[in-house]
Amino acid sequence: MIYRINAGFIPKEHWVQNPNEGGRIIGEVCHFIDTMMYLTNSKPQSIFARSLSSNSLENIKDTDNVAITINFNDGSVGTIIYISMGASNLTKEYFEVHTERKSAIMNNFELVTLYDGKSNKSIKMDGDKGIKNEIKEYINSLKKGYILINFDDLAIVTKTTFAILESIETNRIINLNINNEAI
């Protein structure tokens, strides 16, 4: 899996960049980890991440430009390229998935193309990420008393974002020691 996010520039002084607010890896990259966990039905096993070294670039936060490799318990590998320095006219989200000699590419929630080795099929979408439906489903879950998202999965995603920051800081692979059972 390869997920490229052209997140856009946010200055260091912005509240999002405040460590007390969590920053962009904890606050945004978590969504892409969650997507990969969902698609693999597996938990992250190890993380390696590198960020930009922007000593010569004022107002650029290094961790706003990061390459992350996640190894999952089922053997899958996911790469997240999260950038804030990309061109403003480049689409925000691009995601490739390759499995069993088949591939799928999602481009900015506007087009999904499926490849099976013989042909390809494209599905046009409206760019809606499903946020309104997500809120509606969450409210329904509260009313009906069921859990929409497993708490253990949320905790694992959060632990993974912390591991990304640790990997950047230490320049080493971080093993999460999470099995496919609940934490």
Disulfide bonds with the S-S distance in Angstrom:
none
